[in-house]
Amino acid sequence: MATEIAHGGIGASVKRKEDPRFIRGKGTYIDDVVLPGMLYMKILRSPHAHAKILSINADAASVLPGVVAVVTGELMAAHNLAWMPTMSGDTQAVLATDKVRFQGQEVAAVIASDPYLAQDAVDLIEVEYEPLQAVVDPHKANDPGVPVIRDDKEGQTDNHIYHWEAGDKAATDAAFAQADKVVSLTTHYPRCHPAPLETCGCVADVNPATKHTTIYMTSQAPHAIRTVFALVTGLPEQEIRIISPDIGGGFGNKVPVYPGYVVATAASLLLGKPVKWIEDRSENLISTGFARDYHMSGELALKDDGTMLGLRVRLISDNGAFFADAQPSKFKAGLFHIVTGSYDMPAAHIIADGAYTNKAPGGVAYRCSFRVTEASYLIERLVQSAAYELEIDPVELRRKNFVRKDQFPYLSCTGWVYDSGDYHGAMDLAIEKLGYEELRREQAEKRARGEFMGIGVASFTEVVGAGHGKDYDIMGLRMFDSAELRVHPTGKAILKLGVKSQGQGHETTFAQIVEEELGIPFSDVEVREGDTDNTPYGLGTYASRSTPVAGAATAMVARKLRAKAQELAAHLLETRPEDLEFERGKFFVKGSREHFKTIQDCAFAAYTNLPDDMEPGLEGVTYYDPPNMTYPFGTYMVVVDIDRGTGEVKVRRMVAVDDCGVRINPMVVEGQIHGGLCEGYGIAFTQLITFDEAGNCLGSNFMDYLLPTAWETPNFEVYETVTPSPHHPLGAKGVGESPTVGSPAAYVNAVIDAVAHLGVRNIEMPVTSDKVWAALRAAGVDA
Amino acid sequence: MTTQHIEVTVNGTTHAADVEPRQLLAFFLREQLRLTGVHVGCDTTSCGVCTVLLDGVPIKSCTALAVQADGREIRTVEGLEQNGTLHPIQAAFMEEHGLQCGFCTPGMMMASVALLESNPNPSEEEIRWALSGNLCRCTGYMNIVKSVRRAAENIREENAVPVGAGEGR
């Protein structure tokens, strides 16, 4: 809970430093960037999901007044830029040359003096297509006679992408042989889209004389993007500068490189003028990083008393036309093998296969640490089903199997080392705050009256904060992060980070870490991010890694500076450093509290009065490679009421207990939890990107792709337990994604709980009224 | 392309301009007047980040034409602060942590201002309904609702000061 603390260090809910510009409408988002002589780019996209391109005629478009250039795949190919690498080791078309592979794929681009004219010209480009059969069902993608989507790839004879396994098959088979009961669940975590309210875009500015390239870009990972750009274009990396301005939400959508960025940069290089490209909403939803789309079958082996013995998972991922999942390169299904969740599972085995389909590429970690959401959803739904089959209370079944507090650090059967946890503690608090027993009584009474009420539970364990770099990399780049801190003579500081906020409040919370470690008030610490020329190299903000990795780097660099400041204080106090003790910005002479120097005194001395043998200045940089991931956890409980006649689901309560270790700014943490619980609500009940059999996207705008509004979003009751991470310098674990990872299962479990006595075990997300209505009718309930 | 002459009062200043009939109001405000607090998020009147007040009524400026604003009065987020004093809705959004990435915030505040001008003491339900045309992906709306309630309280308190007691206000 937010509390008042006299300082601005860790635990203080100080107001955010970024707010004054945002509440005045003075943020600088990508579309606010205007450069002299800037041109505007619009993209022509494929109306077909799968078609050969027979011809492109841009004659009429080219001669429209105001049009400067029309770019096609042919032109890009002439510069060896028609294809680019993806983050999963595949390739993706920048502009289509041979055929289009999903509806909305980039085919050509127009650069004009005005965005309206650019769009007019796009409409004048004539493309002749020969439609091909669209592959939309990943289960049938490798059936005989199905066209090969990726016929551009040598040796690719079907639509299979990867095969990946984790865990121990023999041990799992042995566990299943001992089982009294095997409970199974087949479910689809549907395709959805992060849909930040600001779409993606860039302004590419290649200096015609020097060829120095500055790209303003909505990027969550500007440094990694710069390296990718250098590799793709062959431009020298030191001559590329990526600047991420204020970002209007990211949620994973703004991690990848999109074709529009590459085309705009190429166009600026060819034309010698800045080129702006801003997606519209439909372009964002149909072409940029989608999320999820996992078809999962899980089996859980148990003893009659509820003891879990083993878990088997078989999954097919629908990856679209290009395998572009944003994930560490060693893991083809992300970190899905965290699927044993919060349970002391003796054995597990996971088999995953990927399928190409004629859909947009993506597979981004939408408010999720690389497929952890899918894993958490599956295990929590499966455990709920097991509770009904064994007639054990869902809470009791979980409690019986939780990893116990005394088992941490806990080595899971799929190889994870959970750093710390108190799963029973979080569960107990949720039960108390919800009033679980009383609600079960109410449910029984209502059930007797023919009313439908359900209580859903999910006890998630996340794995976030990648790396360590030995095991986790993005396209070979180890997943460390960095912080550079300079304290100026007046005692004011600038902190530069390799990560990039998209609303998470880095300018405030990272300044608070500096205050905690150095005692410089957070208001005196300016946080800079997003400019690759002026910040240390880092892998970026996604997968809840900023606090676990860059937060640790910040603490470590501040400690380096504190050690030097202590030497300066000793110099000023004419004593030895070891005779001093530090407390909130002051170095005291031990046993003589009236003799001290402030950190500001030390900073001034670093430039004006320092020992002869000391290097001037008070500045440092730390690159932090975490020794382990962090494992946030919690228990969420949801109460729903279902209208017997219409199937409408009303969420009455949502109690969320989160344990993300030590909270730096509790106000900011709670805000993130609210947001994630809302997005989880959207995923569970409203958000769906789906396709018809011709591969037409049916979620291409906000009238079809429904995001929750203030009206239907429930109120959230949020609580915390605090189990510090033992290996993080501050004990923090990261929180931005826990609520999106944990909550969908809690919402859906609540709906299932309302109808479980009728034998219903599954309703697919999004759980819309019509699906609930159908489930009620199928179970013989009259309206 | 032919243009049409319009005169629009924006945040108290009248602007004369020649615009294409097809030019969207959001584009006019952003590109011609450089009022970039007006954001664009969906192009289909769904998300509300482009919300401005047209003669006091919240509209989605991404689906209104600039020519429709001819002879009328528009208020945007840039007009909320007066003489260096934040509007109570701005102060409340900051106090209650009603924003994160800030992209929905200007539209959200303009819709809130319109609500509070017609209903100085809205219930939670009334606030949620009034803001249901404005999407937010970061906050889960709880702190936005709190912000609007707090602004309402602060405005009511301010207005409750007896005449004469607030000399020079």
Boltz contact constraints between the chains, C-beta under 6 A:
constraints:
  - contact:
      token1: [A, 15]
      token2: [B, 94]
      max_distance: 6.0
  - contact:
      token1: [A, 19]
      token2: [B, 94]
      max_distance: 6.0
  - contact:
      token1: [A, 22]
      token2: [B, 99]
      max_distance: 6.0
  - contact:
      token1: [A, 22]
      token2: [B, 102]
      max_distance: 6.0
  - contact:
      token1: [A, 22]
      token2: [B, 105]
      max_distance: 6.0
  - contact:
      token1: [A, 23]
      token2: [B, 90]
      max_distance: 6.0
  - contact:
      token1: [A, 23]
      token2: [B, 93]
      max_distance: 6.0
  - contact:
      token1: [A, 23]
      token2: [B, 94]
      max_distance: 6.0
  - contact:
      token1: [A, 25]
      token2: [B, 37]
      max_distance: 6.0
  - contact:
      token1: [A, 25]
      token2: [B, 77]
      max_distance: 6.0
  - contact:
      token1: [A, 25]
      token2: [B, 78]
      max_distance: 6.0
  - contact:
      token1: [A, 25]
      token2: [B, 106]
      max_distance: 6.0
  - contact:
      token1: [A, 27]
      token2: [B, 102]
      max_distance: 6.0
  - contact:
      token1: [A, 32]
      token2: [B, 36]
      max_distance: 6.0
  - contact:
      token1: [A, 196]
      token2: [B, 137]
      max_distance: 6.0
  - contact:
      token1: [A, 197]
      token2: [B, 41]
      max_distance: 6.0
  - contact:
      token1: [A, 197]
      token2: [B, 47]
      max_distance: 6.0
  - contact:
      token1: [A, 197]
      token2: [B, 49]
      max_distance: 6.0
  - contact:
      token1: [A, 197]
      token2: [B, 103]
      max_distance: 6.0
  - contact:
      token1: [A, 197]
      token2: [B, 104]
      max_distance: 6.0
  - contact:
      token1: [A, 197]
      token2: [B, 137]
      max_distance: 6.0
  - contact:
      token1: [A, 198]
      token2: [B, 103]
      max_distance: 6.0
  - contact:
      token1: [A, 248]
      token2: [B, 101]
      max_distance: 6.0
  - contact:
      token1: [A, 248]
      token2: [B, 103]
      max_distance: 6.0
  - contact:
      token1: [A, 249]
      token2: [B, 101]
      max_distance: 6.0
  - contact:
      token1: [A, 249]
      token2: [B, 137]
      max_distance: 6.0
  - contact:
      token1: [A, 280]
      token2: [B, 43]
      max_distance: 6.0
  - contact:
      token1: [A, 281]
      token2: [B, 42]
      max_distance: 6.0
  - contact:
      token1: [A, 281]
      token2: [B, 43]
      max_distance: 6.0
  - contact:
      token1: [A, 502]
      token2: [B, 101]
      max_distance: 6.0
  - contact:
      token1: [A, 503]
      token2: [B, 100]
      max_distance: 6.0
  - contact:
      token1: [A, 503]
      token2: [B, 101]
      max_distance: 6.0
  - contact:
      token1: [A, 503]
      token2: [B, 138]
      max_distance: 6.0
  - contact:
      token1: [A, 667]
      token2: [B, 97]
      max_distance: 6.0
  - contact:
      token1: [A, 671]
      token2: [B, 97]
      max_distance: 6.0
  - contact:
      token1: [A, 674]
      token2: [B, 139]
      max_distance: 6.0
  - contact:
      token1: [A, 674]
      token2: [B, 140]
      max_distance: 6.0
  - contact:
      token1: [A, 674]
      token2: [B, 142]
      max_distance: 6.0
  - contact:
      token1: [A, 675]
      token2: [B, 138]
      max_distance: 6.0
  - contact:
      token1: [A, 675]
      token2: [B, 139]
      max_distance: 6.0
  - contact:
      token1: [A, 675]
      token2: [B, 140]
      max_distance: 6.0
  - contact:
      token1: [A, 677]
      token2: [B, 140]
      max_distance: 6.0
  - contact:
      token1: [A, 678]
      token2: [B, 140]
      max_distance: 6.0
  - contact:
      token1: [A, 701]
      token2: [B, 44]
      max_distance: 6.0
  - contact:
      token1: [A, 702]
      token2: [B, 42]
      max_distance: 6.0
  - contact:
      token1: [A, 702]
      token2: [B, 44]
      max_distance: 6.0
  - contact:
      token1: [A, 702]
      token2: [B, 46]
      max_distance: 6.0
  - contact:
      token1: [A, 702]
      token2: [B, 47]
      max_distance: 6.0
  - contact:
      token1: [A, 703]
      token2: [B, 44]
      max_distance: 6.0
  - contact:
      token1: [A, 703]
      token2: [B, 46]
      max_distance: 6.0
  - contact:
      token1: [A, 707]
      token2: [B, 135]
      max_distance: 6.0
  - contact:
      token1: [A, 709]
      token2: [B, 132]
      max_distance: 6.0
  - contact:
      token1: [A, 710]
      token2: [B, 128]
      max_distance: 6.0
  - contact:
      token1: [A, 710]
      token2: [B, 131]
      max_distance: 6.0
  - contact:
      token1: [A, 710]
      token2: [B, 132]
      max_distance: 6.0
  - contact:
      token1: [A, 710]
      token2: [B, 141]
      max_distance: 6.0
  - contact:
      token1: [A, 711]
      token2: [B, 128]
      max_distance: 6.0
  - contact:
      token1: [A, 711]
      token2: [B, 132]
      max_distance: 6.0
  - contact:
      token1: [A, 713]
      token2: [B, 141]
      max_distance: 6.0
